[in-house]
Amino acid sequence: MRYKRRVPKYMPVSSDPEVDFEDCVLRLTSLLCVEPEDIAPSSFEHLVRLTQKVMQCSKAVLMLCGTADADEGDVVRSPVIVASDSALVRVALESDEAIVISDVMADERFTNDLLVTGPQHVRYFASAPLLNSVGERVGTLCVTDQTPRKWLRSNEIDAMDALAGAIIADMALDESRLEILLQNTELRRLNEVQALKDDFVATVSHELRTPLTSIMASLGLLGDGIVGDLSDEARDVVRVATSKSARLISIVDDLLDLEKMESGAIDLVISSASVEEMMEISLSAVDGNAQKNGIELVREDRFETGTKLDCDPERIVQVLVNLLGNAIKFASFGTNVTLRCEIANHDHLVFSVVDWGEGIPEASISKLFDPFWQDDSSASRRVGGTGLGLSISKKIVEQHRGRLEVDSTLGIGSTFRVILPLKAN
């Protein structure tokens, strides 16, 4: 048997439009006294043979309609070739309902038909259309026998409908299995590509980190005059090289952090940390950039002195420094950036970083925390960056069983909130 799978989507079709494959099986077993096991191996070949068996005919044929890239009337032949110019075949192909002709010789349309007068000697003929979910014909199921039947069994039309429905259902299952196979293959390929990319990023980051550290150390020796006095011009060069090297190290550290978090290899060192100290350290870390950009840093403590937070303090400071750094980049010159901390619902701590800047477009907010994503606004292009800071910050906060949220209004500014449980579980 041969067949061409060219019909895109299939749904089971029978006299009951809601019937599915299991319904077809039940109808076949009840109407035709066939065991369910006979229908279990869902395949065209099996179902065509089953049709021949349950209809008690000598031959069964499944014909699939052609498409634009195939000859019209592609035929699945089992076990004989169907005459394409047969009147019987034309009637079957044109009918949208199951038909049963108990004695073709009694119908003058077929007395000279090739299937009747030829070696196939057809005397009994039945067919059922294969219609998809929108009523389009995708094929026809036919059975023939060399012996006419003196009476029409009441269940023969129902049987042909049920068999056609089983074949349509099988086509749907075949198509679904093929789609799943293709999707799984593509998913495996994407996973392999992702694994290769992750390995490459991790390897390159590790390879860059060591020489960059050495370069920074050497620049420090030059800047401190340990290896000799430098001219003012040389000191400027060393200062620029130190700044750029520090930026590269920061990028490499972000890449390493992201790789560790993606692989679940990062461990938090939880302790009872002073909220005041973490705020002070974070603000001190960005004070130079704030002054350079004409931004005033404001601290608001809305909690009791001595409040402690169960967290990894280095990681929480990393998050706050990142949020403050971003706020300073995007805040308007001469405005302020506020770091606020308050207790919420008695058992959570909320850090808020507020800036007065250009704000974030609503369409961009959902993508803010995607790795490597950057808004295509003029402000984003001006300040640059890798697009990793917010993604890493979100992962750190979530590892603390917290949330990182953002509210923003264009032309007014943005507020990022880090919401953390006071006590670790």
C-alpha positions in Angstrom: 0.0 0.0 0.0 1.1 3.6 -0.7 -0.4 6.9 0.2 0.5 10.6 0.3 -0.1 12.7 3.4 -1.2 16.0 1.9 -4.2 17.0 3.9 -3.3 19.5 6.6 -5.9 19.1 9.4 -8.5 16.3 10.0 -11.4 15.8 12.3 -13.5 12.6 12.6 -16.6 12.7 10.4 -19.7 10.5 10.5 -23.5 10.9 10.7 -22.9 12.5 14.1 -20.7 15.6 13.6 -19.5 15.5 17.2 -18.1 11.9 17.0 -14.5 11.3 17.7 -12.2 8.3 17.1 -13.4 6.4 20.2 -17.0 7.0 19.2 -16.1 5.5 15.8 -14.7 2.5 17.4 -17.7 2.0 19.7 -20.1 2.4 16.7 -18.1 -0.1 14.7 -18.1 -2.7 17.5 -21.8 -2.3 18.2 -23.0 -2.1 14.6 -20.7 -4.7 13.0 -19.8 -7.1 15.9 -16.1 -6.3 15.6 -13.8 -6.5 18.6 -12.2 -3.2 19.6 -8.8 -4.8 19.3 -9.3 -4.9 15.6 -9.3 -1.1 15.4 -6.6 -0.4 17.9 -3.6 -0.3 15.5 -4.5 3.0 13.9 -3.1 2.9 10.3 -4.5 3.4 6.9 -3.6 -0.1 5.8 -5.2 -1.7 8.8 -8.4 0.4 8.5 -8.7 -0.4 4.8 -8.4 -4.1 5.5 -10.9 -3.7 8.4 -13.3 -2.1 6.0 -13.0 -5.1 3.7 -13.6 -7.4 6.6 -16.6 -5.7 8.3 -18.4 -5.0 5.0 -17.8 -8.6 3.9 -16.5 -7.5 0.5 -13.7 -8.8 -1.7 -12.0 -5.4 -2.2 -11.6 -2.1 -0.3 -10.0 1.1 -1.7 -9.0 4.3 0.0 -8.7 7.3 -2.4 -7.1 10.6 -1.3 -7.7 13.8 -3.1 -4.7 15.5 -4.7 -3.5 19.0 -3.9 -1.9 21.7 -6.0 1.5 19.9 -6.1 0.0 16.5 -7.0 -2.0 14.9 -9.7 -5.7 15.1 -9.0 -7.1 11.8 -7.6 -4.0 10.3 -6.0 -5.1 6.8 -5.0 -4.2 4.5 -2.2 -4.7 1.1 -3.9 -5.6 -1.9 -1.8 -5.6 -4.4 -3.3 -6.5 -3.3 -6.9 -6.2 -0.3 -9.1 -9.4 1.8 -9.5 -10.4 2.8 -13.0 -10.3 6.6 -13.0 -13.0 6.9 -15.7 -15.4 4.6 -13.9 -19.0 6.0 -13.5 -19.1 4.2 -10.1 -15.9 6.0 -9.0 -17.2 9.4 -10.2 -20.5 8.9 -8.3 -18.5 8.0 -5.2 -16.1 11.0 -5.6 -19.0 13.5 -6.1 -21.2 12.3 -3.3 -21.1 14.1 0.1 -22.9 11.2 1.7 -22.3 7.5 2.1 -23.9 5.4 -0.7 -24.6 1.7 -1.0 -25.6 0.1 -4.3 -26.7 -3.5 -3.6 -26.9 -4.5 -7.3 -25.1 -2.2 -9.8 -26.6 -4.2 -12.7 -30.0 -3.0 -11.6 -28.9 0.6 -12.3 -28.7 1.6 -15.9 -26.0 4.2 -15.2 -23.5 1.4 -14.5 -24.4 -1.4 -16.8 -21.5 -0.5 -19.2 -19.1 0.6 -16.4 -15.6 -0.7 -16.8 -15.6 -2.0 -13.2 -18.8 -3.9 -14.1 -17.9 -5.3 -17.5 -14.2 -5.7 -16.9 -12.3 -8.4 -15.0 -13.2 -6.9 -11.6 -16.8 -7.9 -12.3 -18.2 -5.5 -9.6 -21.8 -6.2 -8.6 -22.0 -4.6 -5.1 -20.6 -1.1 -4.5 -20.5 1.2 -1.4 -18.6 4.4 -0.6 -18.3 7.1 2.0 -16.7 10.5 1.7 -13.8 11.6 3.9 -14.7 15.1 4.9 -12.5 17.4 7.1 -13.7 19.7 9.9 -14.9 22.4 7.4 -16.7 19.9 5.2 -14.0 19.7 2.5 -13.5 16.4 0.8 -10.1 14.8 1.4 -10.8 11.4 0.1 -13.3 8.6 -0.5 -13.5 5.1 1.0 -14.9 2.5 -1.4 -15.7 -1.3 -1.2 -16.7 -3.7 -4.0 -17.8 -7.2 -4.2 -18.5 -9.6 -7.1 -21.8 -10.8 -5.6 -24.9 -8.6 -5.6 -27.0 -8.4 -2.5 -30.7 -9.0 -2.7 -31.5 -6.7 0.2 -29.8 -3.7 1.8 -28.7 -4.2 5.4 -29.9 -1.3 7.6 -26.5 -0.7 9.1 -24.4 -0.6 5.9 -24.6 3.1 5.4 -23.9 3.7 9.2 -21.0 1.3 8.9 -19.4 3.1 6.0 -19.8 6.4 7.8 -18.2 5.0 10.9 -15.3 3.5 8.9 -14.7 6.8 7.1 -14.7 8.6 10.5 -12.1 6.1 11.8 -9.9 6.8 8.8 -10.3 10.6 9.2 -9.5 10.3 13.0 -6.4 8.2 12.1 -5.3 10.9 9.7 -5.6 13.5 12.5 -3.6 11.3 14.9 -0.9 10.8 12.2 -0.8 14.5 11.6 -0.6 15.2 15.3 2.1 12.7 15.9 4.1 14.2 13.0 3.7 17.7 14.4 4.8 16.6 17.9 7.8 14.8 16.4 8.8 17.9 14.4 8.3 20.1 17.5 10.4 17.8 19.7 13.1 17.7 17.1 13.1 21.5 16.9 13.1 21.7 20.7 16.1 19.4 21.0 17.9 21.4 18.4 17.2 24.7 20.3 18.2 23.1 23.6 21.5 22.0 22.0 22.1 25.5 20.6 21.3 27.0 24.0 23.6 24.6 25.8 26.4 25.4 23.3 25.8 29.2 23.8 25.8 28.8 27.6 29.1 26.8 27.5 30.6 29.4 25.2 29.6 32.3 27.3 30.8 30.6 30.5 34.1 29.7 29.0 34.8 33.1 27.4 33.7 34.9 30.6 36.1 32.8 32.7 38.9 33.3 30.2 38.4 37.0 30.2 38.0 37.5 34.0 41.6 36.4 34.9 43.5 38.7 32.4 41.2 41.6 33.2 41.9 41.3 36.9 45.7 41.3 36.1 45.2 44.4 33.9 43.4 46.2 36.7 46.1 45.3 39.2 48.8 46.6 36.8 46.8 49.8 36.2 46.5 50.3 39.9 50.3 50.1 40.3 50.7 52.7 37.5 48.1 55.0 39.0 49.6 54.8 42.5 53.1 55.7 41.1 54.6 52.5 42.5 56.4 51.8 39.2 57.5 55.4 38.7 56.1 58.9 38.4 53.6 59.6 35.6 52.9 62.8 33.7 49.4 64.3 34.0 48.7 63.0 30.5 49.8 59.5 31.4 47.6 59.6 34.5 44.6 60.5 32.4 45.3 57.6 30.1 45.6 55.2 33.1 42.4 56.6 34.6 40.4 56.0 31.4 41.9 52.5 31.0 41.1 51.7 34.6 37.5 52.9 34.1 37.0 50.8 30.9 38.6 47.7 32.5 36.3 48.0 35.5 33.4 48.2 33.1 34.5 45.1 31.3 34.9 43.2 34.5 31.4 44.2 35.5 30.1 42.8 32.2 32.0 39.6 32.7 30.7 39.3 36.2 27.2 39.8 35.0 27.6 37.0 32.4 29.0 34.7 35.0 26.2 35.5 37.4 23.6 34.8 34.7 25.2 31.5 33.7 25.2 30.4 37.3 21.6 31.4 37.9 20.4 29.7 34.7 22.1 26.5 35.7 21.0 26.8 39.3 24.6 26.7 40.5 24.5 29.9 42.6 24.0 29.6 46.4 22.7 32.3 48.7 24.6 32.9 51.9 21.7 33.9 54.2 22.3 35.9 57.3 20.4 38.4 59.5 21.5 41.6 57.8 21.2 45.3 58.8 18.8 47.1 56.5 20.5 50.4 57.3 23.9 49.1 56.4 22.8 47.7 53.0 21.2 51.0 52.1 24.3 52.9 53.1 26.6 50.6 51.1 24.4 50.8 48.1 24.1 54.6 48.1 27.9 54.9 48.6 28.6 52.7 45.6 26.7 54.9 43.2 27.4 58.3 44.8 30.2 59.1 42.3 28.0 58.4 39.3 25.2 60.5 40.8 27.4 63.5 41.2 28.8 63.1 37.7 25.3 63.1 36.3 24.0 66.0 38.5 21.7 63.7 40.5 21.0 64.1 44.2 20.6 60.9 46.1 17.8 60.8 48.7 17.4 58.1 51.4 14.1 57.5 53.2 14.0 55.2 56.2 10.4 54.2 57.0 11.3 51.4 59.4 12.5 51.0 63.0 16.2 51.5 63.6 17.9 48.2 63.9 15.6 46.3 61.5 17.1 43.1 60.2 16.4 41.2 57.0 17.1 37.5 56.5 18.9 37.6 53.1 22.3 37.3 51.3 23.4 40.9 51.9 25.9 41.0 49.1 23.3 39.9 46.6 20.7 42.4 47.9 23.2 45.2 47.7 24.0 44.0 44.1 20.3 44.4 43.3 20.0 47.8 44.9 23.2 49.1 43.2 21.9 47.9 39.9 18.5 49.6 40.3 20.1 52.8 41.6 22.6 52.8 38.7 19.8 52.5 36.2 17.8 55.2 37.9 20.8 57.6 37.8 21.4 56.8 34.1 17.8 57.7 33.1 17.0 60.5 35.6 16.8 64.0 34.3 19.7 66.3 35.2 19.2 68.2 38.4 16.5 65.8 39.8 16.9 63.3 42.6 16.9 59.5 42.9 15.3 58.1 46.0 16.1 54.9 47.9 13.2 54.2 50.2 12.6 51.3 52.6 9.5 50.4 54.5 7.7 47.5 56.2 4.7 46.0 54.5 2.1 43.8 56.1 4.3 43.3 59.1 6.3 40.5 57.5 7.7 42.0 54.3 10.3 44.6 53.5 10.0 46.9 50.4 12.9 48.7 48.9 11.8 51.3 46.4 14.1 53.1 43.9 12.3 56.2 42.4 13.6 58.4 39.6 12.3 61.4 37.8 13.2 60.8 34.2 11.8 59.8 30.8 9.9 56.8 32.0 9.4 53.4 30.3 7.0 52.8 27.4 4.2 50.4 28.5 5.0 48.0 25.7 8.5 47.6 27.0 7.7 46.9 30.6 6.9 43.2 30.1 10.4 42.7 28.4 12.5 44.7 30.9 13.6 41.6 32.8 14.5 39.5 29.7 18.3 38.8 29.4 20.1 41.0 26.9 16.9 43.0 26.1 17.2 46.8 25.7 14.6 49.3 24.9 15.1 50.9 21.5 14.5 54.4 22.9 16.9 57.3 22.4 17.6 57.3 26.2 18.6 53.6 26.2 20.8 54.0 23.2 22.5 57.0 24.9 23.3 55.2 28.2 24.1 51.8 26.7 24.5 48.7 28.7 24.3 44.9 28.3 20.7 44.4 29.3 21.7 41.9 32.0 21.3 43.9 35.2 17.6 43.7 35.6 17.4 40.1 34.6 20.0 39.1 37.2 18.3 41.3 39.8 15.0 39.6 39.2 16.5 36.2 39.6 18.3 37.2 42.8 15.1 38.6 44.3 13.1 35.5 43.3 15.7 33.3 44.9 14.9 35.1 48.1 11.2 34.3 47.5 10.5 37.9 46.7 9.2 40.0 43.8 10.7 42.7 41.7 8.0 45.1 40.3 8.0 48.3 38.3 5.6 51.2 37.7 6.5 53.8 35.1 4.9 56.8 33.4 6.3 58.4 30.3 7.6 61.8 30.9 7.4 61.5 34.7 9.7 58.6 35.8 9.8 55.1 37.2 9.6 53.2 40.5 11.2 49.8 41.0 10.2 47.9 44.1 12.0 44.9 45.7 9.6 43.1 48.0 11.2 40.5 50.3 10.0 38.5 53.3 11.6 39.7 56.5 12.2 36.1 57.7 13.7 33.3 55.6 11.7 30.1 55.5 
